[in-house]
């Protein structure tokens, strides 16, 4: 038996130009043929944080009209064509200030820009970037239970001895006995993903994630070990924790 806590509606979908397949969230690979300035090429190599932020705004706008903004309005409540999504990404890219550095967008900038947007729109929401791994799982589960997908960062490895370390992504398959098996499909580091669910099984728990336009699973224990055993791991590897501000006079 398993228990899933996750978002409550269809996640962002984009129809790929080359084969018509629907994605599970945005994909920085849409820009793999980007030509021109170095900053434009970074959309493909370092654009995962902006993809996650873009998808967060789309999901919130699709979920509730109170969270619709001029930047997302033309792209809501339908399956996006790849070109549409690229145009939308470029809108959010400009809002966030682009990617001036090769390492991608910082977690603190994502936090600051979300809070600026929340203030501008009167959402009453506040985002903080976590600096400890102690509450990460519980905070992620709490956001998902409130139907808010969670931007999570897999940390870069700062020390030379750790450069080859990272995290495994799994795909899962249903077995005849009703259980699921997990098979490694990717290995990465220094990468933002979107958590759309938590699957808790008898022996293990997994983050259900969107990355590169696909659904993967990431072992919660493996992620916890990664961030707690590497230099600055719980700061560089954490989540954008979003909460509704309490109004004055309410508990």
C-alpha positions as CSV (number, residue, x, y, z in Angstrom):
1,X,0.0,0.0,0.0
2,X,1.1,3.5,-0.7
3,X,-0.1,7.0,0.3
4,X,0.2,9.9,-2.1
5,X,0.1,13.6,-1.2
6,X,0.1,15.8,-4.2
7,X,-1.3,18.5,-6.4
8,X,-5.0,18.1,-7.2
9,X,-5.3,18.9,-10.8
10,X,-3.5,18.2,-14.1
11,X,0.0,19.6,-14.2
12,X,1.3,21.8,-16.9
13,X,1.4,20.2,-20.3
14,X,3.2,21.2,-23.5
15,X,2.9,19.5,-26.9
16,X,6.3,18.8,-28.3
17,X,6.9,20.2,-31.7
18,X,8.9,17.2,-33.1
19,X,6.5,14.4,-32.1
20,X,3.3,15.8,-30.6
21,X,4.0,14.0,-27.3
22,X,2.6,15.9,-24.2
23,X,5.2,16.8,-21.6
24,X,4.9,16.8,-17.8
25,X,5.9,20.4,-17.2
26,X,8.2,22.7,-19.1
27,X,11.5,21.6,-20.6
28,X,14.7,23.7,-21.0
29,X,15.5,21.4,-23.9
30,X,13.0,23.4,-25.9
31,X,15.9,25.8,-26.4
32,X,18.5,23.2,-27.5
33,X,18.7,24.9,-30.9
34,X,18.9,28.4,-29.5
35,X,21.2,30.6,-31.5
36,X,22.7,34.0,-30.9
37,X,23.9,35.5,-27.7
38,X,25.5,33.5,-25.0
39,X,22.7,34.5,-22.6
40,X,20.1,32.9,-25.0
41,X,22.0,29.6,-25.0
42,X,21.9,29.5,-21.2
43,X,18.1,29.0,-21.4
44,X,18.9,25.4,-22.4
45,X,22.0,24.8,-20.2
46,X,20.9,26.7,-17.1
47,X,17.2,27.5,-17.5
48,X,15.8,24.9,-15.1
49,X,15.0,27.4,-12.3
50,X,13.1,29.7,-14.6
51,X,11.2,26.7,-16.0
52,X,10.2,25.7,-12.4
53,X,9.1,29.3,-11.6
54,X,7.2,29.6,-14.9
55,X,5.3,26.3,-14.3
56,X,4.5,27.4,-10.7
57,X,2.8,30.5,-12.0
58,X,0.9,28.6,-14.7
59,X,-0.3,26.0,-12.2
60,X,-1.5,28.6,-9.7
61,X,-3.3,30.6,-12.5
62,X,-4.9,27.4,-13.8
63,X,-6.0,26.4,-10.3
64,X,-7.6,29.7,-9.2
65,X,-8.4,32.9,-11.1
66,X,-7.2,34.9,-8.1
67,X,-3.7,34.0,-9.1
68,X,-4.0,35.0,-12.7
69,X,-1.6,37.7,-13.8
70,X,-1.1,39.5,-17.1
71,X,2.0,37.5,-17.8
72,X,0.2,34.2,-17.6
73,X,-3.3,35.1,-18.9
74,X,-2.8,34.1,-22.6
75,X,-1.3,30.7,-21.6
76,X,-3.9,29.4,-19.1
77,X,-6.3,26.5,-19.2
78,X,-5.2,24.7,-22.3
79,X,-2.4,22.4,-23.5
80,X,0.4,24.7,-24.8
81,X,2.1,24.3,-28.0
82,X,5.9,24.3,-27.7
83,X,6.3,27.7,-29.4
84,X,3.6,29.1,-27.0
85,X,5.5,27.8,-24.0
86,X,8.8,29.3,-25.3
87,X,7.1,32.7,-25.7
88,X,5.7,32.4,-22.2
89,X,9.1,31.3,-20.8
90,X,10.7,34.4,-22.4
91,X,8.1,36.6,-20.7
92,X,9.0,35.1,-17.3
93,X,12.7,35.2,-18.2
94,X,12.6,38.9,-18.6
95,X,10.6,39.4,-15.4
96,X,13.2,37.5,-13.5
97,X,16.1,39.5,-15.0
98,X,17.4,36.7,-17.4
99,X,20.4,34.5,-16.8
100,X,23.4,36.8,-16.5
101,X,25.5,34.0,-15.0
102,X,26.3,30.5,-16.3
103,X,25.3,28.9,-13.0
104,X,21.6,29.7,-13.5
105,X,19.2,31.7,-11.4
106,X,19.8,31.8,-7.6
107,X,17.3,30.5,-5.1
108,X,17.2,33.8,-3.3
109,X,16.3,35.6,-6.5
110,X,13.4,33.2,-7.0
111,X,12.3,33.9,-3.5
112,X,12.6,37.7,-3.9
113,X,10.8,37.8,-7.2
114,X,7.9,35.6,-6.0
115,X,7.4,37.9,-3.0
116,X,7.5,40.9,-5.2
117,X,4.9,39.4,-7.5
118,X,2.7,38.4,-4.5
119,X,2.9,41.9,-3.2
120,X,2.1,43.4,-6.6
121,X,-0.9,41.2,-7.0
122,X,-2.1,41.2,-3.4
123,X,-1.9,37.4,-3.1
124,X,-1.0,37.5,0.6
125,X,1.5,34.7,0.0
126,X,5.1,34.7,1.2
127,X,8.0,32.6,0.1
128,X,11.2,31.7,2.0
129,X,14.1,29.6,0.9
130,X,14.9,26.9,3.4
131,X,18.4,26.7,5.0
132,X,18.0,23.5,7.0
133,X,17.0,20.0,6.0
134,X,15.1,19.4,9.2
135,X,11.7,20.6,8.0
136,X,12.1,20.1,4.3
137,X,10.0,17.0,3.9
138,X,7.2,18.2,6.2
139,X,7.1,21.6,4.5
140,X,7.0,20.0,1.1
141,X,4.1,17.8,2.1
142,X,2.3,20.7,3.6
143,X,2.5,22.8,0.4
144,X,1.4,19.8,-1.7
145,X,-1.6,19.3,0.6
146,X,-2.5,22.9,-0.1
147,X,-2.3,22.3,-3.8
148,X,0.9,24.2,-4.4
149,X,3.7,22.5,-6.4
150,X,7.2,22.8,-4.8
151,X,10.3,24.2,-6.4
152,X,13.2,22.0,-5.1
153,X,16.9,22.4,-5.9
154,X,19.5,19.7,-6.1
155,X,22.7,21.3,-4.9
156,X,25.8,21.9,-6.9
157,X,28.9,20.1,-5.6
158,X,31.3,22.8,-4.4
159,X,34.3,20.7,-3.3
160,X,36.5,19.0,-5.8
161,X,36.2,15.6,-4.1
162,X,32.4,15.7,-4.5
163,X,32.2,16.8,-8.1
164,X,30.9,13.4,-9.3
165,X,28.2,13.1,-6.6
166,X,24.5,13.8,-7.3
167,X,21.1,12.3,-7.2
168,X,19.3,9.5,-9.2
169,X,16.0,10.0,-10.9
170,X,13.7,7.0,-11.3
171,X,10.8,5.9,-13.5
172,X,8.4,3.5,-11.9
173,X,6.5,0.5,-13.3
174,X,3.5,-1.3,-12.0
175,X,4.0,-5.0,-11.0
176,X,1.5,-7.8,-11.3
177,X,1.1,-7.9,-7.5
178,X,-0.1,-4.3,-7.5
179,X,3.2,-2.9,-6.2
180,X,5.7,-0.6,-8.1
181,X,9.3,-1.0,-9.0
182,X,11.7,1.9,-9.5
183,X,14.3,2.0,-12.3
184,X,17.1,4.5,-12.5
185,X,16.8,6.7,-15.6
186,X,19.0,9.8,-14.9
187,X,21.6,11.2,-12.6
188,X,22.1,14.9,-12.0
189,X,23.3,17.7,-9.7
190,X,22.9,21.5,-9.6
191,X,19.4,21.3,-11.0
192,X,15.9,22.6,-10.1
193,X,12.9,20.4,-10.3
194,X,9.2,20.7,-9.4
195,X,7.8,18.4,-6.8
196,X,4.2,17.5,-7.6
197,X,3.7,14.7,-5.1
198,X,5.1,12.6,-2.3
199,X,4.6,8.8,-2.5
200,X,5.0,7.1,0.8
201,X,5.4,3.3,0.7
202,X,6.1,0.8,3.4
203,X,9.9,1.0,3.1
204,X,10.6,4.1,1.1
205,X,9.2,7.5,0.2
206,X,9.7,9.2,-3.1
207,X,9.3,12.8,-4.4
208,X,7.2,12.7,-7.6
209,X,8.9,15.4,-9.8
210,X,8.8,17.2,-13.1
211,X,12.1,17.6,-14.8
212,X,13.0,18.1,-18.5
213,X,9.3,17.7,-19.4
214,X,9.0,14.2,-17.9
215,X,7.7,12.7,-14.7
216,X,10.4,11.1,-12.5
217,X,10.7,9.9,-8.9
218,X,13.5,10.8,-6.5
219,X,14.1,8.8,-3.3
220,X,13.5,11.1,-0.3
221,X,16.2,9.4,1.8
222,X,18.8,9.7,-1.0
223,X,18.1,13.4,-1.3
224,X,18.2,13.9,2.4
225,X,21.6,12.2,2.6
226,X,22.9,14.2,-0.3
227,X,22.1,17.6,1.1
228,X,23.3,16.7,4.6
229,X,26.6,15.2,3.7
230,X,27.9,17.9,1.3
231,X,29.3,21.4,1.9
232,X,26.5,23.9,2.1
233,X,24.1,21.2,0.9
234,X,21.1,22.2,3.0
235,X,21.4,25.8,1.7
236,X,22.0,25.1,-1.9
237,X,19.7,22.1,-1.9
238,X,16.3,23.0,-0.4
239,X,12.8,24.2,-1.4
240,X,11.0,27.5,-2.1
241,X,8.6,27.3,0.9
242,X,5.4,29.3,0.2
243,X,2.8,30.1,2.8
244,X,-0.3,32.2,3.0
245,X,0.2,35.1,5.3
246,X,-2.1,35.2,8.3
247,X,-4.4,38.2,8.3
248,X,-4.5,40.4,11.3
249,X,-7.2,39.3,13.8
250,X,-7.1,35.7,12.6
251,X,-5.4,32.7,14.2
